[in-house]
Amino acid sequence: MADLFDDVEPPRVPLAERMRPTTLDEVAGQRHLLGPGKPLRLAFASGKLHSMILWGPPGVGKTTLARLMARVFDAEFIALSAVFSGVKDIREAVAHAQAEKARGRQTILFVDEVHRFNKAQQDAFLPYVEQGLVTLIGATTENPSFEVNSALLSRAAVYVLEPLDEEALGELFERARLLACPQLEFAPVARERMIGFADGDARRLMNLIEQVQVAAETAGVVTVMPEFVDEALSTRLRRFDKGGEAFYDQISALHKSVRGSNPDAALYWLCRMLDGGADALYLGRRLIRMATEDIGLADPRALEIALNACATYERLGSPEGELALAEATVFLACAAKSNAVYKAYNAARKYVAQDVSRPVPLHLRNAPTRLMKELGYGKAYRYAHDEPEAYAAAESYLPDGMDAPGWYRPTQHGLEARIAAKLEHLRELDELAATRVPKDAGKDEK
């Protein structure tokens, strides 16, 4: 009966698994953690296990490092995925760890995507970590400050892993090519293109090499050229998480590039997000925010241009409408900057939230009825259009007893320089008029 299966080809082991490092020296990249004298290198050399959170994008070696630690320390390795596991799986892992402890063996409990566990599931680890029954190694692509319980964070060291650079990916490429397809030659530009498509992800690079290998064998290609790579692979491969850490990092970079008046950098981040699949109208709304927060009255055209860019995109869609967003991005980056209104608004909101409800002064109140006029509503109000320069000098518009707060302080940038000059002139008129304008002078409200 067994002869029936003699010719069955065994399952093919993915290249990424065949390339998984067996020693620290084979790990690509992460020199800031694994170089001589660096934290993880010292942790491996210390002979002492400790719980840790490995934070970094996909394909940078989080699982590999956990497996290597189990091998170096001769510890039992239990892997859980937060996507598929629950409290029941945690209990079974703990029972297994207790059995290993009875045999004098340590246990490493590796939890992939630990940020996907809810608070109760994360809390379930705490007593066993504190007892030393298990050494917890959590892997996450999200900022652990937001996604991992503070109690768990306080018991684990956090190590930040970085995307692999071109040099590290280049070394991996050569090793993988020799292992998987030594008969294939790659033109230098084709090699560079595949490394670019990998986007810092070693696992993705391995998958790309396998895809090109299969395509080349099918087409009878011996030398891989860049055009063949483009045909064999999808170019929609940039790393982008519409709701995760990368999203907020990139929108932050776009905003700060505009604020910093760097149009090239602003365009780069805009295109990165569009290329990654970000909602173009979301980006447009962020441009509107930048126009009001960082440019304000230094150049009021910025808000109009940002609003028009959104309207243009709504009418034209992609890709034509994206040019309007690019135009707005460049204009905002080049415009004069002021956050004076933004600061004044925040200061006024804070004051109002903490202050009492002050009544409106009588001279500022509306008086549509005879009774209201008899009560003094609108009395002594000075109609600005009837005053010199259309300005009622020394008039008060704040509640009685409230000092002038001076929240709005225009800058000397763009149009605000002219606004500042005008306000200064009006303050001078106030000072001149303060000693000679009677309190009840003026006309009734018009």
C-alpha positions as CSV (number, residue, x, y, z in Angstrom):
1,M,0.0,0.0,0.0
2,A,2.8,2.4,0.8
3,D,4.1,1.9,-2.8
4,L,1.2,4.0,-4.0
5,F,2.8,7.1,-2.4
6,D,6.4,6.5,-3.4
7,D,6.2,8.9,-6.3
8,V,4.2,11.6,-4.4
9,E,6.4,14.8,-4.2
10,P,6.7,16.1,-0.7
11,P,5.2,19.5,0.1
12,R,7.4,22.3,-1.0
13,V,8.9,24.3,1.9
14,P,8.6,28.1,1.2
15,L,11.8,29.9,0.5
16,A,11.2,32.2,3.5
17,E,11.2,29.2,5.8
18,R,14.3,27.6,4.1
19,M,16.1,30.9,4.5
20,R,15.2,31.3,8.2
21,P,18.5,32.1,10.1
22,T,19.9,29.5,12.5
23,T,22.4,31.8,14.2
24,L,22.5,35.5,15.1
25,D,25.1,36.2,12.5
26,E,22.7,35.1,9.8
27,V,20.0,37.6,10.8
28,A,19.8,40.4,8.3
29,G,19.8,44.0,9.5
30,Q,18.9,45.2,13.0
31,R,22.5,46.1,13.7
32,H,21.3,48.6,16.3
33,L,20.1,45.6,18.4
34,L,22.4,42.8,17.3
35,G,25.7,44.5,16.7
36,P,28.6,44.1,19.2
37,G,27.6,45.5,22.5
38,K,24.0,46.1,21.4
39,P,21.0,45.2,23.6
40,L,19.8,41.9,22.0
41,R,23.3,40.7,21.4
42,L,24.0,41.2,25.1
43,A,20.7,39.5,26.0
44,F,21.7,36.4,24.0
45,A,25.2,36.4,25.6
46,S,24.0,36.9,29.2
47,G,22.5,33.5,29.6
48,K,19.4,35.0,31.2
49,L,16.0,35.0,29.6
50,H,13.8,38.0,30.0
51,S,10.3,38.9,28.6
52,M,10.2,41.3,25.7
53,I,8.1,43.0,23.1
54,L,9.5,43.0,19.6
55,W,7.9,46.0,17.7
56,G,8.5,46.4,14.0
57,P,6.9,46.1,10.6
58,P,6.3,42.7,8.9
59,G,9.2,40.6,7.7
60,V,12.0,42.1,9.8
61,G,12.9,39.1,12.0
62,K,10.6,39.1,15.0
63,T,9.6,35.4,14.9
64,T,13.2,34.5,13.9
65,L,14.7,36.2,16.9
66,A,12.2,34.5,19.2
67,R,13.0,31.0,17.7
68,L,16.8,31.7,18.0
69,M,16.4,32.7,21.6
70,A,14.7,29.3,22.3
71,R,17.5,27.5,20.5
72,V,20.3,29.4,22.3
73,F,18.8,28.9,25.7
74,D,17.6,25.4,25.0
75,A,14.1,26.4,26.0
76,E,10.7,25.0,25.0
77,F,9.1,27.1,22.3
78,I,5.4,27.6,22.3
79,A,3.9,29.9,19.6
80,L,0.5,31.4,19.7
81,S,-1.1,33.8,17.2
82,A,-3.4,36.4,18.7
83,V,-5.5,36.2,15.6
84,F,-6.5,32.5,16.2
85,S,-5.9,32.0,19.9
86,G,-7.9,32.7,23.0
87,V,-7.8,32.2,26.8
88,K,-8.2,28.4,26.3
89,D,-5.0,28.3,24.2
90,I,-3.2,30.4,26.8
91,R,-4.2,27.9,29.6
92,E,-3.0,25.0,27.5
93,A,0.3,26.7,26.9
94,V,0.7,27.3,30.6
95,A,-0.1,23.7,31.4
96,H,2.6,22.7,28.9
97,A,5.1,25.1,30.5
98,Q,4.4,23.7,34.0
99,A,5.2,20.2,32.6
100,E,8.4,21.5,31.1
101,K,9.3,23.2,34.4
102,A,8.9,19.9,36.2
103,R,11.5,18.5,33.9
104,G,13.8,21.4,34.6
105,R,13.3,23.2,31.3
106,Q,12.4,26.8,30.6
107,T,9.6,27.8,28.3
108,I,9.4,30.7,25.8
109,L,5.8,31.7,25.0
110,F,5.8,33.6,21.7
111,V,2.7,35.6,20.9
112,D,2.5,36.9,17.4
113,E,0.5,40.0,16.9
114,V,0.1,40.4,20.6
115,H,-1.7,43.7,20.1
116,R,-4.7,41.8,18.8
117,F,-5.3,40.3,22.3
118,N,-7.9,42.2,24.3
119,K,-7.1,43.5,27.8
120,A,-8.5,40.4,29.6
121,Q,-6.4,38.1,27.3
122,Q,-3.3,40.2,27.9
123,D,-3.9,40.2,31.7
124,A,-4.0,36.4,31.6
125,F,-0.3,36.3,30.9
126,L,0.7,38.5,33.9
127,P,0.8,35.9,36.8
128,Y,2.8,33.4,34.8
129,V,5.3,36.0,33.7
130,E,5.6,37.3,37.2
131,Q,6.2,33.7,38.5
132,G,8.8,33.1,35.9
133,L,6.8,30.1,34.6
134,V,7.1,31.5,31.0
135,T,9.2,34.0,29.3
136,L,6.9,36.1,27.1
137,I,8.1,37.3,23.8
138,G,5.4,39.3,22.1
139,A,5.6,40.5,18.4
140,T,3.6,43.5,17.2
141,T,3.4,45.8,14.2
142,E,1.6,48.4,16.3
143,N,2.9,50.9,18.8
144,P,2.9,49.0,22.1
145,S,2.3,52.2,24.0
146,F,-1.2,52.2,22.6
147,E,-1.9,48.5,22.0
148,V,-0.3,46.6,25.0
149,N,-1.4,46.9,28.6
150,S,0.8,49.0,30.8
151,A,1.0,46.2,33.3
152,L,2.4,43.9,30.7
153,L,4.7,46.6,29.3
154,S,6.2,47.2,32.7
155,R,7.3,43.5,32.9
156,A,8.8,43.4,29.4
157,A,11.6,45.2,27.6
158,V,10.6,46.8,24.3
159,Y,12.9,46.4,21.3
160,V,12.2,48.4,18.1
161,L,13.0,46.5,14.9
162,E,13.5,48.6,11.7
163,P,12.7,47.8,8.0
164,L,15.6,46.2,6.3
165,D,17.8,48.6,4.3
166,E,18.9,48.0,0.7
167,E,22.3,46.6,1.8
168,A,20.6,44.0,4.1
169,L,18.1,43.1,1.4
170,G,20.8,42.9,-1.2
171,E,22.7,40.3,0.9
172,L,19.5,38.3,1.4
173,F,18.7,38.5,-2.3
174,E,22.1,36.8,-3.2
175,R,21.7,34.1,-0.6
176,A,18.2,33.4,-1.6
177,R,19.0,33.4,-5.4
178,L,21.8,30.8,-4.8
179,L,19.5,28.6,-2.8
180,A,16.3,28.9,-4.9
181,C,17.3,29.6,-8.4
182,P,21.1,29.5,-9.1
183,Q,20.5,29.0,-12.8
184,L,18.8,32.4,-13.1
185,E,20.7,35.6,-13.8
186,F,19.3,38.9,-12.8
187,A,20.1,42.2,-14.5
188,P,21.3,44.8,-11.9
189,V,18.2,47.0,-12.5
190,A,15.9,44.0,-12.1
191,R,17.6,43.1,-8.9
192,E,17.2,46.7,-7.6
193,R,13.5,46.7,-8.6
194,M,12.7,43.6,-6.7
195,I,14.5,44.9,-3.6
196,G,12.5,48.1,-4.0
197,F,9.3,46.1,-4.2
198,A,10.2,44.2,-1.1
199,D,9.9,47.6,0.8
200,G,12.1,46.5,3.7
201,D,10.4,43.2,4.2
202,A,12.6,40.1,4.0
203,R,9.6,37.7,3.8
204,R,8.2,39.7,0.9
205,L,11.5,39.5,-0.9
206,M,11.6,35.8,-0.6
207,N,8.1,35.5,-2.0
208,L,9.0,37.8,-4.9
209,I,12.0,35.7,-5.8
210,E,9.8,32.6,-5.8
211,Q,7.2,34.3,-8.0
212,V,9.8,35.4,-10.5
213,Q,11.4,32.0,-10.4
214,V,8.1,30.3,-11.3
215,A,7.4,32.9,-14.0
216,A,10.9,32.5,-15.5
217,E,10.7,28.7,-15.6
218,T,7.3,28.9,-17.3
219,A,8.5,31.4,-19.9
220,G,11.9,29.8,-20.4
221,V,13.7,32.9,-19.3
222,V,17.4,32.6,-18.3
223,T,18.2,36.2,-17.6
224,V,15.7,38.3,-15.7
225,M,15.3,41.8,-17.0
226,P,13.4,44.7,-15.3
227,E,10.6,44.5,-17.8
228,F,10.1,40.8,-16.9
229,V,9.9,41.7,-13.2
230,D,7.2,44.3,-13.9
231,E,5.2,41.7,-15.9
232,A,5.6,39.0,-13.3
233,L,4.9,41.0,-10.2
234,S,2.2,43.4,-9.1
235,T,3.6,46.9,-8.5
236,R,1.0,47.6,-5.8
237,L,3.4,46.4,-3.0
238,R,4.1,49.4,-0.9
239,R,3.7,48.9,2.9
240,F,0.8,50.9,4.1
241,D,-1.7,50.3,6.9
242,K,-4.8,52.5,6.6
243,G,-5.5,52.3,10.3
244,G,-2.2,51.6,11.9
245,E,1.1,53.1,13.0
246,A,2.4,53.7,9.5
247,F,-0.7,55.6,8.5
248,Y,-0.3,58.1,11.4
249,D,3.4,58.4,11.0
250,Q,3.1,59.3,7.3
251,I,0.3,61.8,7.8
252,S,2.4,63.4,10.5
253,A,5.3,63.6,8.1
254,L,3.1,65.2,5.5
255,H,1.8,67.8,7.9
256,K,5.2,68.6,9.3
257,S,6.7,68.9,5.8
258,V,4.0,71.5,4.9
259,R,4.5,73.3,8.2
260,G,8.3,73.3,7.5
261,S,7.8,74.8,4.1
262,N,9.4,71.9,2.2
263,P,7.3,71.3,-1.0
264,D,9.4,68.4,-2.2
265,A,9.0,66.5,1.1
266,A,5.3,67.3,1.3
267,L,4.8,66.0,-2.3
268,Y,6.8,62.8,-1.4
269,W,4.6,62.0,1.6
270,L,1.4,62.9,-0.3
271,C,2.4,60.5,-3.1
272,R,3.5,57.8,-0.6
273,M,0.1,57.8,1.0
274,L,-1.8,57.9,-2.3
275,D,0.3,55.1,-3.7
276,G,-0.4,53.1,-0.5
277,G,-4.2,53.4,-1.0
278,A,-5.0,56.3,1.4
279,D,-8.4,58.0,0.9
280,A,-7.6,61.0,-1.2
281,L,-10.4,63.0,0.4
282,Y,-9.0,62.3,3.8
283,L,-5.7,63.8,2.7
284,G,-7.7,66.8,1.3
285,R,-9.3,67.3,4.7
286,R,-5.9,67.2,6.3
287,L,-4.7,69.9,3.9
288,I,-7.7,72.0,5.0
289,R,-6.6,71.5,8.6
290,M,-3.0,72.6,7.7
291,A,-4.4,75.7,6.0
292,T,-6.2,76.8,9.1
293,E,-3.7,75.6,11.7
294,D,-0.4,76.5,10.2
295,I,-1.0,79.2,7.7
296,G,-4.1,81.0,8.9
297,L,-4.3,84.7,8.1
298,A,-0.7,84.9,6.9
299,D,-2.2,83.8,3.6
300,P,-6.0,83.3,3.6
301,R,-5.8,82.0,0.0
302,A,-4.5,78.7,1.5
303,L,-7.9,77.7,2.9
304,E,-9.6,78.6,-0.4
305,I,-7.1,76.5,-2.4
306,A,-7.4,73.5,-0.1
307,L,-11.2,73.6,-0.2
308,N,-11.1,73.9,-4.0
309,A,-8.7,71.0,-4.3
310,C,-11.2,68.8,-2.4
311,A,-14.0,70.0,-4.6
312,T,-12.0,69.3,-7.7
313,Y,-11.1,65.8,-6.6
314,E,-14.8,65.1,-5.8
315,R,-15.7,66.2,-9.4
316,L,-12.8,64.5,-11.3
317,G,-11.9,61.5,-9.1
318,S,-8.6,59.6,-9.5
319,P,-6.1,60.1,-11.0
320,E,-7.0,63.5,-12.4
321,G,-8.2,65.0,-9.2
322,E,-5.0,64.1,-7.4
323,L,-3.2,66.8,-9.3
324,A,-5.4,69.4,-7.5
325,L,-4.4,67.9,-4.1
326,A,-0.7,68.1,-5.2
327,E,-1.2,71.7,-6.3
328,A,-2.7,72.6,-2.9
329,T,0.1,70.7,-1.1
330,V,2.8,72.7,-2.8
331,F,1.0,76.0,-2.3
332,L,0.5,75.3,1.4
333,A,4.2,74.3,1.8
334,C,5.3,77.5,0.1
335,A,2.8,79.9,1.8
336,A,3.7,82.2,4.7
337,K,3.1,80.5,8.0
338,S,1.2,81.6,11.1
339,N,-0.5,79.7,13.9
340,A,-1.6,82.9,15.6
341,V,-5.3,82.3,15.1
342,Y,-4.9,78.7,16.1
343,K,-3.2,79.7,19.4
344,A,-5.7,82.5,20.0
345,Y,-8.7,80.1,19.5
346,N,-7.3,77.5,21.9
347,A,-6.6,80.2,24.5
348,A,-10.1,81.6,24.2
349,R,-11.7,78.2,24.4
350,K,-9.7,77.3,27.5
351,Y,-10.7,80.7,29.2
352,V,-14.4,80.2,28.4
353,A,-14.4,76.7,29.7
354,Q,-13.0,77.8,33.0
355,D,-14.7,81.2,33.4
356,V,-18.1,82.1,34.7
357,S,-21.0,83.0,32.4
358,R,-20.5,86.7,32.1
359,P,-23.5,88.8,31.0
360,V,-23.4,90.8,27.8
361,P,-22.9,94.5,28.6
362,L,-26.1,96.6,28.2
363,H,-24.7,98.8,25.4
364,L,-24.0,95.6,23.3
365,R,-27.4,94.1,23.7
366,N,-30.0,94.1,21.0
367,A,-33.1,96.2,21.7
368,P,-36.0,95.1,19.4
369,T,-38.8,96.1,21.9
370,R,-39.7,99.3,23.8
371,L,-39.2,97.5,27.2
372,M,-35.7,96.5,26.3
373,K,-34.9,100.1,25.3
374,E,-36.4,101.4,28.6
375,L,-34.2,98.9,30.4
376,G,-31.1,100.4,28.7
377,Y,-30.4,97.7,26.1
378,G,-28.3,99.2,23.4
379,K,-28.0,102.5,25.1
380,A,-24.7,104.4,24.4
381,Y,-23.7,102.0,21.7
382,R,-21.4,103.7,19.2
383,Y,-22.1,102.8,15.6
384,A,-18.6,102.2,14.1
385,H,-19.5,103.3,10.6
386,D,-20.4,106.8,11.9
387,E,-17.0,107.2,13.6
388,P,-13.8,108.5,12.1
389,E,-12.0,105.7,10.2
390,A,-15.1,103.6,10.8
391,Y,-13.7,102.7,14.2
392,A,-15.2,103.5,17.6
393,A,-12.0,104.3,19.5
394,A,-11.9,103.3,23.1
395,E,-15.2,101.4,22.9
396,S,-15.4,98.2,25.0
397,Y,-16.7,95.0,23.5
398,L,-15.8,92.6,26.3
399,P,-18.0,91.7,29.3
400,D,-17.8,94.2,32.2
401,G,-14.8,93.6,34.5
402,M,-12.9,91.5,32.0
403,D,-9.5,92.7,31.0
404,A,-8.4,92.6,27.4
405,P,-6.8,89.1,27.1
406,G,-4.6,89.7,24.0
407,W,-5.2,86.2,22.6
408,Y,-4.6,87.1,19.0
409,R,-1.1,88.2,18.4
410,P,-0.5,88.4,14.6
411,T,2.9,87.5,13.3
412,Q,5.1,89.5,10.9
413,H,4.6,86.8,8.2
414,G,2.6,87.4,5.0
415,L,-0.7,89.3,5.3
416,E,-0.6,89.1,9.1
417,A,2.2,91.7,9.1
418,R,-0.4,94.2,7.6
419,I,-3.0,93.0,10.1
420,A,-0.5,93.6,13.0
421,A,0.2,97.1,11.7
422,K,-3.6,97.9,11.5
423,L,-4.3,96.6,15.0
424,E,-1.4,98.6,16.4
425,H,-2.8,101.7,14.7
426,L,-6.2,101.0,16.3
427,R,-4.7,100.6,19.7
428,E,-3.1,104.0,19.3
429,L,-6.5,105.5,18.5
430,D,-7.9,103.8,21.6
431,E,-5.2,105.4,23.8
432,L,-5.8,108.9,22.3
433,A,-9.6,108.6,22.8
434,A,-9.6,107.0,26.2
435,T,-9.3,110.3,28.1
436,R,-11.8,112.3,26.1
437,V,-14.6,109.9,25.1
438,P,-17.4,110.0,27.7
439,K,-18.7,106.6,28.8
440,D,-22.3,107.3,27.5
441,A,-21.3,109.1,24.3
442,G,-22.6,107.8,21.0
443,K,-25.9,106.7,19.5
444,D,-28.4,104.1,20.2
445,E,-28.0,100.8,18.4
446,K,-28.9,100.8,14.7
